[in-house]
Amino acid sequence: MREMKNRIVRVGIIGCGEITQVAHIPTLGFLSHLFQITYLCDVSDGALAHCQAKVIAPVPRTTRKAEELCSSADVDVVMIANSDAFHVPHTLLGLKFDKFVFVEKPMALSRKDADRIIEAEKQSHGKVMVGYMRRYAGAFLDAVSEIGSLGQIHYARVRDIVGPNSIFVGQSGTYPRTFQDYRPSDREALIARTDEITQQALEQELGIPSSPELALMWRHLGSLGSHDLSAMREALGMPTAVLGASLCKSAGPPFWSALFQYPSFTVSYESGIDGVPRFDASIEMFGETKTVKVSFDTPYVKGLPTTMQIKEKMPDGSYRESIVRRTYEDPYTLEMHELYACFVDGKAIKTTASDAKQDVEIFGMILQAATQKMINGAHRFQ
């Protein structure tokens, strides 16, 4: 066992696509006093070569085989950042070799897969940490601590409407590249795995007939939606029901919304992706005399602050509005500091596999409410 104090944590990354190129390789490079990338894995030879050249020396080894990376004695932490269709099998592989696994969200897209990871972790000497970087932002942590000062929460709203990632990625200064040199067998495996997940989640677990539109909506919830819903859960807990939900059925950009029921208040949730070059993401909570709002900017451009805004009635009846910016450290950097503390110091993991399973539960609540609305609407017009 290597000495844990003041050690360099060796990271093997599975997946050399956009998030690895824009966030993980630069961030781990800036934190070279804590981390060293020792292994890279991808099914694209071009992506492997490109990312290998981006890593601060020593040059990491590369492989097309995830098992080779996960079994390596030169890897302490397996970082999974490939297509979400393979998050589950590669997390299970890391746990098989007793590795600490950091997996990007969504960890899983079905209850069955989430349970497989939870059970495998119990049988392993490894651990699982899920990459919800917004939940490590300084302003978000400040906002969560402020909730106790609100008294009774009367209402909350969650909003995440963003422009195309390519806009922010193109201005990130990381100069990522995309590659298409995939083997036919890799493309076929991706399609088969994606179909398997969709069938399991929608038809077997939710009893919803699968369609291309619903399958795409499920993926949107797992990608953009999981950021907001996971943060909502940490701040407010799990909702008791979805009172209504709407999924965009037009040929335009995807938008969706839901109204969550909590024991004594409701939460409105709206999200979508369009072509406007802005990032509009926030969680706002309303008490009797105080409102707390946390606003996120794109994490792809380092140094953009996450802020907390407080609006409140003062004891003398006056109104005060304040904006708190705890730090310019971006959420990915703060998340990697947390990863280091969890691995080296044994700090309890906040974003666990069991925690991530709750997102799948909420996805199901939204889709069931939305499809029920569609069925009821169809009946009215028969």
MILUMTI-930019 format. One record per residue: residue in one letter; x, y, z of N, C-alpha, C in turn. Coordinates in steps of 0.1 Angstrom, whole numbers, padded with zeros to 4 digits, always signed. Layout:
% MILUMTI-930019
aXYZXYZXYZ...
This chain:
% MILUMTI-930019
m+0008-0012+0000+0000+0000+0000+0009+0012+0000r+0007+0021-0009+0015+0033-0010+0011+0043+0002e+0021+0050+0006+0019+0060+0017+0008+0070+0012m-0002+0072+0020-0013+0081+0016-0011+0095+0018k-0003+0099+0028-0001+0113+0031+0008+0120+0020n+0003+0131+0016+0011+0139+0006+0014+0131-0007r+0005+0123-0011+0008+0114-0022+0002+0120-0035i+0007+0116-0046+0002+0119-0059-0008+0108-0063v-0020+0111-0066-0030+0101-0070-0029+0099-0085r-0028+0086-0089-0026+0083-0103-0040+0080-0109v-0043+0087-0120-0057+0086-0125-0056+0080-0139g-0065+0070-0142-0067+0065-0155-0080+0069-0160i-0081+0075-0172-0093+0081-0177-0098+0072-0189i-0111+0068-0187-0118+0061-0198-0127+0071-0205g-0124+0073-0218-0131+0083-0226-0123+0096-0228c-0119+0098-0241-0111+0110-0244-0118+0120-0253g-0131+0121-0250-0139+0131-0258-0139+0145-0252e-0150+0152-0254-0151+0166-0251-0148+0169-0236i-0155+0162-0227-0154+0166-0213-0140+0163-0208t-0134+0153-0213-0120+0150-0209-0110+0160-0214q-0112+0164-0227-0103+0174-0233-0105+0188-0227v-0118+0192-0224-0121+0206-0220-0119+0207-0205a-0123+0197-0197-0123+0199-0183-0113+0190-0175h-0113+0177-0178-0105+0168-0169-0090+0169-0171i-0086+0168-0183-0071+0169-0185-0066+0183-0181p-0072+0194-0185-0066+0207-0179-0067+0208-0164t-0078+0204-0158-0079+0205-0144-0069+0197-0136l-0068+0184-0140-0058+0175-0134-0044+0180-0136g-0042+0186-0148-0029+0192-0151-0025+0203-0142f-0035+0212-0139-0033+0223-0130-0031+0219-0116l-0036+0207-0113-0035+0201-0099-0024+0190-0099s-0014+0192-0107-0003+0182-0108+0004+0179-0095h+0002+0188-0085+0008+0185-0072-0001+0174-0064l-0013+0171-0070-0022+0162-0064-0024+0150-0072f-0024+0152-0086-0028+0141-0095-0018+0139-0106q-0018+0127-0111-0010+0124-0123-0018+0115-0132i-0021+0119-0145-0028+0110-0154-0018+0099-0159t-0020+0087-0156-0011+0076-0160-0016+0067-0171y-0029+0068-0174-0035+0059-0184-0046+0066-0191l-0048+0063-0204-0059+0068-0211-0065+0057-0219c-0078+0057-0220-0085+0046-0228-0096+0052-0237d-0097+0048-0249-0107+0052-0258-0108+0042-0270v-0119+0042-0277-0120+0034-0289-0116+0042-0301s-0112+0054-0300-0107+0062-0311-0092+0064-0309d-0084+0059-0319-0070+0060-0318-0066+0075-0319g-0073+0083-0327-0070+0097-0329-0072+0104-0316a-0083+0101-0309-0086+0108-0296-0075+0104-0286l-0070+0092-0286-0060+0088-0276-0047+0095-0279a-0043+0096-0292-0031+0104-0295-0032+0118-0291h-0044+0124-0294-0045+0139-0291-0045+0141-0276c-0052+0133-0268-0052+0135-0254-0039+0132-0248q-0032+0122-0253-0019+0118-0247-0009+0130-0248a-0010+0137-0260-0001+0148-0262-0005+0160-0253k-0017+0161-0248-0021+0172-0239-0018+0170-0225v-0014+0158-0221-0011+0155-0207+0003+0160-0203i+0004+0166-0192+0017+0170-0186+0025+0158-0183a+0038+0158-0187+0047+0147-0185+0046+0142-0171p+0049+0129-0169+0052+0119-0179+0041+0114-0188v+0044+0110-0199+0034+0106-0209+0026+0094-0205p+0013+0095-0205+0005+0083-0200+0005+0072-0210r+0002+0060-0206+0000+0049-0214-0014+0050-0220t-0016+0043-0232-0029+0043-0238-0033+0029-0241t-0046+0027-0242-0052+0014-0245-0066+0016-0251r-0070+0006-0259-0084+0006-0263-0093-0003-0254k-0086-0010-0244-0093-0019-0236-0095-0014-0222a-0107-0012-0217-0110-0006-0204-0104-0015-0193e-0105-0028-0195-0100-0038-0185-0085-0036-0182e-0078-0033-0193-0063-0031-0191-0061-0019-0182l-0068-0009-0184-0066+0003-0176-0071+0000-0161c-0082-0006-0160-0088-0008-0146-0079-0018-0138s-0072-0027-0145-0064-0037-0137-0050-0032-0135s-0047-0021-0140-0033-0016-0139-0029-0012-0125a-0017-0016-0120-0012-0012-0107-0008+0003-0107d-0008+0009-0119-0004+0023-0120-0016+0032-0120v-0028+0027-0117-0040+0035-0116-0046+0033-0102d-0048+0045-0095-0055+0045-0082-0069+0048-0084v-0072+0058-0093-0086+0062-0095-0089+0060-0110v-0100+0053-0112-0106+0052-0126-0116+0063-0128m-0113+0072-0138-0122+0083-0141-0130+0079-0154i-0143+0078-0153-0151+0073-0164-0158+0085-0170a-0154+0089-0183-0160+0101-0189-0163+0098-0204n-0167+0086-0207-0170+0082-0220-0185+0083-0222s-0191+0077-0233-0205+0078-0235-0213+0072-0223d-0224+0079-0219-0231+0074-0207-0236+0060-0209a-0237+0055-0221-0242+0041-0223-0232+0031-0217f-0220+0035-0215-0210+0026-0210-0205+0029-0195h-0212+0039-0189-0208+0042-0176-0210+0030-0166v-0221+0023-0168-0223+0012-0158-0213+0001-0160p-0211-0005-0172-0202-0016-0173-0187-0012-0169h-0183+0000-0172-0170+0004-0168-0168+0007-0153t-0179+0012-0147-0179+0014-0133-0178+0000-0126l-0186-0010-0131-0185-0023-0125-0171-0029-0127l-0165-0026-0138-0151-0031-0141-0141-0025-0131g-0142-0012-0129-0133-0006-0119-0135-0012-0105l-0148-0014-0101-0150-0020-0088-0145-0034-0087k-0146-0041-0099-0141-0055-0099-0126-0056-0095f-0119-0045-0099-0104-0045-0096-0102-0036-0083d-0112-0034-0075-0111-0027-0062-0106-0012-0064k-0109-0006-0075-0105+0008-0077-0115+0018-0071f-0110+0030-0068-0118+0041-0065-0123+0046-0079v-0136+0047-0081-0142+0050-0094-0149+0064-0093f-0144+0073-0102-0151+0086-0104-0158+0085-0117v-0171+0085-0117-0179+0083-0129-0187+0096-0132e-0186+0101-0144-0194+0113-0147-0209+0110-0147k-0217+0119-0144-0231+0117-0144-0236+0117-0159p-0247+0110-0162-0254+0101-0153-0247+0088-0150m-0247+0084-0137-0240+0071-0134-0247+0060-0141a-0261+0060-0141-0269+0050-0147-0282+0056-0151l-0288+0049-0161-0301+0054-0166-0313+0044-0164s-0311+0035-0155-0321+0026-0151-0319+0022-0137r-0330+0019-0130-0329+0014-0116-0321+0001-0115k-0323-0008-0124-0316-0020-0124-0301-0018-0125d-0296-0009-0134-0282-0006-0135-0277+0001-0122a-0284+0010-0117-0280+0017-0105-0278+0007-0093d-0288-0003-0092-0287-0013-0082-0275-0022-0084r-0272-0025-0096-0260-0033-0099-0247-0026-0094i-0246-0013-0096-0234-0006-0091-0234-0006-0076i-0246-0003-0070-0246-0003-0055-0242-0016-0049e-0247-0027-0055-0244-0040-0049-0229-0043-0052a-0224-0040-0064-0210-0043-0067-0201-0035-0057e-0204-0023-0054-0196-0015-0045-0195-0022-0031k-0206-0028-0027-0206-0035-0014-0197-0046-0014q-0195-0052-0025-0186-0064-0026-0172-0061-0030s-0169-0048-0031-0156-0043-0036-0149-0036-0025h-0135-0035-0026-0128-0026-0017-0127-0012-0023g-0133-0010-0035-0133+0003-0041-0145+0011-0037k-0146+0023-0042-0156+0032-0039-0161+0039-0052v-0173+0045-0052-0179+0052-0063-0182+0066-0059m-0177+0076-0067-0181+0090-0066-0186+0094-0079v-0198+0101-0079-0204+0105-0091-0201+0120-0094g-0199+0123-0106-0194+0137-0110-0205+0147-0111y-0211+0151-0101-0221+0162-0101-0213+0175-0097m-0206+0181-0106-0197+0192-0102-0204+0204-0097r-0216+0207-0101-0223+0219-0096-0225+0218-0081r-0226+0206-0076-0229+0204-0061-0216+0206-0053y-0205+0209-0059-0193+0213-0052-0189+0227-0054a-0197+0235-0061-0195+0249-0063-0197+0256-0050g-0188+0266-0047-0188+0273-0034-0201+0279-0031a-0207+0286-0041-0219+0293-0039-0231+0284-0037f-0231+0272-0043-0241+0262-0040-0241+0258-0026l-0229+0255-0021-0227+0251-0007-0232+0262+0002d-0229+0274-0001-0233+0286+0007-0249+0286+0007a-0255+0284-0005-0269+0285-0006-0276+0274+0003v-0270+0262+0002-0276+0251+0010-0275+0255+0025s-0264+0261+0029-0263+0264+0044-0273+0276+0047e-0277+0284+0038-0286+0295+0040-0300+0290+0041i-0304+0278+0037-0317+0274+0037-0323+0274+0051g-0315+0271+0061-0320+0271+0075-0325+0284+0079s-0320+0295+0073-0324+0308+0077-0337+0313+0070l-0342+0305+0061-0354+0309+0054-0366+0306+0062g-0365+0298+0072-0378+0293+0079-0385+0284+0070q-0398+0286+0070-0407+0277+0061-0404+0281+0046i-0401+0272+0038-0400+0274+0023-0414+0274+0018h-0417+0285+0010-0430+0286+0004-0430+0282-0011y-0419+0283-0017-0418+0280-0031-0404+0279-0036a-0401+0272-0046-0387+0272-0052-0389+0270-0067r-0378+0274-0074-0378+0272-0088-0364+0268-0093v-0364+0259-0102-0351+0254-0108-0351+0257-0123r-0341+0263-0128-0341+0267-0142-0327+0264-0148d-0327+0258-0160-0315+0255-0167-0318+0256-0182i-0316+0267-0188-0318+0269-0203-0305+0274-0208v-0299+0266-0217-0286+0269-0222-0285+0269-0237g-0275+0275-0242-0272+0274-0256-0263+0262-0259p-0260+0260-0272-0252+0248-0275-0238+0248-0268n-0234+0236-0263-0221+0235-0257-0210+0239-0266s-0212+0238-0279-0201+0241-0288-0197+0256-0287i-0206+0264-0284-0204+0279-0282-0194+0281-0271f-0196+0275-0259-0187+0277-0248-0174+0269-0250v-0175+0257-0255-0163+0249-0257-0154+0256-0267g-0159+0262-0277-0151+0269-0287-0144+0281-0281q-0148+0286-0270-0142+0298-0263-0135+0294-0250s-0133+0281-0248-0127+0277-0236-0112+0277-0235g-0106+0279-0247-0091+0279-0248-0085+0266-0247t-0092+0255-0248-0087+0241-0247-0085+0235-0260y-0091+0240-0270-0090+0236-0284-0092+0220-0286p-0104+0216-0282-0107+0201-0283-0109+0197-0298r-0108+0185-0300-0110+0179-0313-0119+0167-0312t-0127+0165-0323-0136+0153-0324-0130+0144-0334f-0132+0131-0332-0127+0121-0341-0138+0111-0344q-0137+0105-0356-0147+0096-0361-0141+0082-0365d-0129+0080-0361-0122+0068-0365-0126+0056-0356y-0139+0053-0355-0144+0042-0347-0146+0030-0356r-0144+0018-0350-0146+0006-0357-0161+0003-0358p-0165-0004-0369-0180-0007-0370-0185-0015-0357s-0176-0023-0352-0181-0031-0340-0183-0022-0328d-0175-0011-0327-0177-0001-0316-0190+0006-0317r-0194+0010-0330-0206+0017-0332-0218+0008-0329e-0217-0004-0333-0228-0014-0331-0229-0017-0316a-0219-0017-0309-0219-0019-0294-0226-0008-0287l-0224+0005-0292-0230+0016-0286-0245+0016-0289i-0249+0013-0301-0263+0013-0305-0270+0002-0297a-0264-0010-0296-0270-0021-0288-0272-0017-0273r-0261-0012-0268-0262-0008-0253-0272+0003-0251t-0273+0013-0260-0283+0024-0258-0297+0018-0259d-0300+0009-0268-0313+0003-0270-0316-0005-0257e-0307-0012-0252-0309-0020-0240-0313-0012-0228i-0306-0001-0226-0309+0008-0215-0323+0014-0217t-0326+0018-0229-0339+0025-0231-0350+0015-0229q-0349+0003-0233-0359-0008-0231-0361-0011-0216q-0350-0012-0209-0350-0015-0195-0357-0004-0187a-0353+0008-0190-0358+0020-0182-0372+0023-0185l-0375+0024-0198-0389+0029-0202-0399+0018-0201e-0396+0007-0208-0407-0003-0210-0408-0012-0197q-0396-0017-0192-0397-0027-0182-0399-0020-0168e-0393-0009-0166-0394-0003-0152-0405+0007-0151l-0408+0015-0162-0418+0025-0161-0431+0021-0168g-0431+0010-0176-0442+0006-0183-0447+0016-0194i-0437+0023-0200-0440+0033-0210-0435+0028-0224p-0443+0027-0234-0439+0023-0247-0428+0032-0252s-0416+0025-0255-0405+0033-0260-0407+0039-0274s-0402+0051-0276-0403+0058-0289-0390+0066-0290p-0386+0070-0302-0374+0078-0304-0375+0091-0296e-0387+0097-0295-0388+0110-0288-0386+0108-0273l-0392+0097-0267-0391+0095-0253-0377+0090-0249a-0371+0082-0258-0357+0078-0256-0348+0090-0256l-0350+0100-0265-0341+0112-0265-0344+0120-0253m-0356+0121-0248-0360+0129-0236-0353+0123-0224w-0353+0109-0224-0346+0102-0213-0331+0106-0212r-0325+0107-0224-0311+0110-0225-0309+0125-0221h-0318+0134-0225-0317+0148-0221-0318+0149-0206l-0327+0142-0199-0328+0142-0185-0315+0137-0178g-0309+0127-0184-0297+0121-0179-0285+0131-0180s-0285+0139-0191-0273+0148-0193-0275+0161-0187l-0283+0170-0193-0285+0183-0187-0293+0183-0174g-0304+0175-0175-0314+0175-0163-0308+0170-0150s-0299+0161-0151-0293+0155-0138-0285+0165-0130h-0280+0175-0137-0273+0186-0130-0283+0193-0120d-0294+0197-0126-0304+0205-0118-0311+0197-0107l-0315+0185-0112-0323+0177-0103-0315+0171-0091s-0302+0168-0094-0293+0164-0083-0291+0175-0073a-0289+0187-0078-0287+0199-0069-0300+0202-0061m-0311+0201-0068-0324+0203-0061-0326+0193-0050r-0322+0180-0052-0323+0170-0042-0315+0174-0030e-0302+0178-0032-0294+0181-0021-0299+0193-0013a-0304+0203-0020-0309+0215-0013-0323+0213-0006l-0332+0205-0013-0346+0205-0008-0350+0191-0005g-0343+0180-0008-0347+0167-0006-0355+0161-0018m-0360+0149-0017-0367+0143-0028-0381+0148-0028p-0387+0151-0040-0401+0155-0041-0410+0142-0038t-0422+0145-0034-0431+0134-0031-0439+0130-0044a-0440+0139-0053-0448+0136-0065-0445+0146-0076v-0448+0143-0088-0448+0153-0099-0463+0156-0103l-0467+0168-0101-0480+0172-0103-0483+0174-0118g-0473+0176-0126-0475+0178-0140-0462+0179-0147a-0461+0175-0159-0449+0176-0167-0452+0178-0182s-0443+0185-0189-0445+0187-0203-0432+0185-0210l-0433+0178-0221-0421+0175-0229-0423+0182-0243c-0413+0188-0248-0414+0195-0261-0417+0185-0272k-0427+0187-0280-0431+0177-0291-0428+0184-0304s-0424+0196-0304-0422+0203-0317-0409+0199-0324a-0407+0203-0336-0395+0200-0344-0384+0209-0340g-0386+0219-0331-0376+0228-0327-0367+0222-0316p-0359+0231-0309-0350+0227-0298-0358+0221-0287p-0352+0212-0279-0359+0205-0268-0360+0214-0256f-0373+0214-0251-0376+0221-0238-0385+0212-0230w-0383+0212-0217-0392+0204-0209-0394+0211-0195s-0405+0207-0188-0408+0214-0175-0416+0204-0167a-0415+0207-0154-0423+0198-0144-0426+0207-0132l-0436+0202-0125-0440+0209-0112-0439+0198-0101f-0430+0199-0092-0427+0190-0082-0435+0193-0069q-0441+0183-0062-0448+0185-0050-0438+0181-0038y-0437+0190-0029-0430+0187-0016-0440+0187-0005p-0437+0183+0007-0447+0183+0017-0455+0196+0020s-0448+0207+0019-0455+0220+0022-0453+0230+0011f-0447+0227+0000-0445+0237-0011-0443+0230-0024t-0443+0237-0035-0440+0232-0048-0427+0238-0054v-0422+0231-0064-0410+0235-0071-0412+0234-0086s-0411+0245-0093-0412+0245-0107-0398+0243-0113y-0398+0235-0124-0385+0231-0130-0387+0233-0145e-0378+0241-0151-0378+0243-0165-0364+0242-0171s-0363+0235-0182-0350+0233-0188-0351+0231-0203g-0340+0234-0210-0340+0233-0224-0327+0237-0230i-0326+0234-0243-0314+0237-0251-0318+0244-0264d-0313+0256-0266-0316+0263-0278-0303+0268-0285g-0304+0278-0294-0293+0283-0301-0288+0296-0296v-0293+0301-0285-0288+0314-0280-0275+0312-0271p-0265+0320-0274-0252+0318-0267-0252+0324-0253r-0260+0318-0244-0260+0322-0230-0262+0309-0221f-0259+0311-0208-0260+0300-0199-0269+0305-0187d-0281+0300-0186-0291+0305-0176-0295+0294-0167a-0287+0292-0157-0290+0281-0147-0290+0286-0133s-0300+0282-0126-0302+0287-0112-0311+0279-0104i-0310+0280-0091-0320+0275-0081-0323+0286-0072e-0336+0288-0070-0341+0300-0062-0351+0295-0052m-0349+0298-0039-0358+0294-0029-0364+0306-0021f-0377+0305-0019-0385+0316-0013-0390+0313+0001g-0385+0321+0011-0391+0320+0024-0401+0332+0026e-0404+0334+0039-0414+0344+0042-0408+0358+0040t-0395+0360+0045-0389+0373+0044-0375+0373+0038k-0372+0362+0031-0359+0360+0025-0359+0351+0013t-0352+0354+0003-0350+0346-0009-0336+0343-0011v-0332+0331-0014-0319+0327-0017-0318+0321-0031k-0309+0326-0039-0307+0321-0053-0293+0318-0056v-0290+0307-0062-0276+0304-0066-0276+0303-0081s-0267+0310-0088-0267+0311-0102-0253+0305-0107f-0255+0296-0117-0243+0289-0123-0240+0295-0137d-0227+0296-0140-0223+0299-0153-0217+0287-0160t-0214+0287-0173-0209+0276-0179-0196+0271-0172p-0194+0258-0169-0182+0253-0163-0171+0251-0173y-0174+0253-0186-0164+0250-0196-0154+0262-0198v-0157+0274-0192-0148+0285-0193-0143+0287-0178k-0131+0285-0175-0126+0286-0162-0126+0300-0157g-0129+0302-0144-0129+0315-0137-0142+0322-0137l-0152+0317-0143-0165+0323-0143-0172+0320-0129p-0176+0330-0122-0180+0327-0108-0194+0321-0107t-0196+0312-0098-0210+0308-0093-0213+0317-0081t-0225+0323-0081-0228+0333-0071-0241+0330-0064m-0242+0335-0052-0254+0334-0044-0259+0348-0042q-0272+0349-0045-0279+0362-0043-0290+0361-0032i-0289+0370-0023-0299+0370-0012-0307+0383-0012k-0320+0382-0012-0330+0393-0011-0337+0391+0002e-0338+0401+0011-0344+0399+0024-0350+0412+0029k-0359+0410+0038-0365+0421+0046-0358+0422+0059m-0352+0434+0062-0344+0436+0074-0354+0438+0086p-0348+0437+0099-0357+0439+0110-0363+0453+0111d-0357+0463+0105-0362+0476+0105-0372+0479+0094g-0375+0468+0086-0384+0469+0075-0378+0473+0062s-0365+0476+0061-0359+0479+0049-0356+0467+0041y-0352+0469+0028-0349+0458+0019-0334+0458+0016r-0329+0446+0016-0314+0444+0013-0312+0433+0003e-0304+0436-0007-0300+0427-0017-0285+0425-0017s-0280+0413-0017-0266+0411-0017-0262+0400-0026i-0250+0400-0032-0245+0390-0040-0231+0385-0034v-0230+0372-0032-0219+0366-0025-0211+0358-0035r-0199+0360-0038-0190+0352-0046-0179+0347-0037r-0180+0335-0033-0170+0329-0024-0157+0328-0031t-0157+0323-0043-0144+0320-0049-0146+0320-0065y-0134+0322-0071-0134+0321-0086-0130+0307-0090e-0127+0298-0080-0123+0285-0084-0136+0278-0090d-0133+0272-0102-0145+0266-0109-0149+0253-0102p-0162+0249-0105-0167+0237-0099-0159+0224-0102y-0153+0223-0114-0145+0211-0116-0133+0210-0107t-0126+0222-0105-0114+0222-0096-0118+0219-0082l-0129+0224-0077-0134+0221-0064-0138+0207-0063e-0144+0201-0073-0148+0187-0073-0135+0178-0072m-0125+0182-0079-0112+0174-0079-0106+0174-0065h-0106+0186-0059-0101+0187-0045-0109+0177-0036e-0122+0177-0038-0131+0168-0030-0127+0153-0033l-0125+0150-0046-0121+0136-0049-0108+0133-0042y-0098+0142-0042-0086+0139-0035-0088+0136-0020a-0096+0145-0014-0099+0143+0000-0106+0130+0003c-0115+0126-0006-0122+0113-0004-0112+0101-0005f-0103+0102-0015-0094+0091-0018-0083+0090-0008v-0077+0101-0005-0065+0101+0003-0068+0102+0018d-0077+0111+0022-0080+0113+0036-0092+0105+0041g-0099+0098+0032-0110+0089+0036-0123+0098+0039k-0124+0110+0034-0135+0118+0036-0148+0111+0030a-0159+0112+0037-0171+0106+0032-0175+0112+0019i-0179+0103+0010-0184+0108-0004-0198+0113-0003k-0200+0125-0008-0213+0130-0009-0222+0125-0020t-0216+0125-0032-0223+0121-0044-0221+0106-0047t-0228+0098-0039-0226+0084-0039-0234+0077-0050a-0233+0064-0052-0241+0057-0061-0255+0056-0057s-0258+0055-0044-0272+0055-0039-0278+0068-0040d-0270+0079-0039-0275+0092-0041-0279+0094-0056a-0271+0089-0065-0273+0091-0079-0285+0083-0084k-0289+0072-0077-0300+0064-0081-0313+0072-0080q-0313+0082-0071-0325+0090-0069-0328+0099-0081d-0318+0102-0089-0321+0109-0101-0329+0101-0111v-0325+0088-0112-0333+0079-0120-0348+0078-0116e-0350+0079-0103-0363+0078-0098-0371+0091-0102i-0364+0102-0102-0371+0115-0106-0373+0115-0121f-0364+0110-0129-0366+0109-0143-0379+0102-0146g-0380+0091-0139-0392+0082-0141-0405+0090-0137m-0405+0097-0126-0416+0105-0122-0420+0115-0132i-0410+0122-0138-0413+0132-0149-0419+0125-0161l-0413+0115-0166-0418+0108-0178-0432+0102-0176q-0434+0096-0165-0448+0091-0162-0458+0101-0162a-0455+0113-0156-0465+0124-0155-0467+0130-0169a-0456+0131-0177-0457+0136-0190-0465+0127-0200t-0462+0114-0199-0469+0105-0208-0484+0104-0204q-0487+0105-0191-0501+0104-0187-0508+0116-0192k-0502+0128-0192-0508+0140-0198-0511+0138-0213m-0501+0131-0220-0504+0129-0234-0515+0120-0236i-0516+0109-0228-0527+0099-0229-0541+0106-0226n-0541+0114-0216-0554+0121-0212-0558+0131-0223g-0548+0138-0229-0551+0147-0240-0556+0140-0252a-0550+0128-0255-0555+0120-0267-0569+0116-0264h-0573+0112-0252-0586+0107-0249-0596+0118-0251r-0592+0131-0247-0602+0142-0248-0605+0145-0263f-0596+0142-0272-0599+0145-0286-0604+0133-0294q-0607+0122-0287-0612+0111-0295-0627+0112-0297
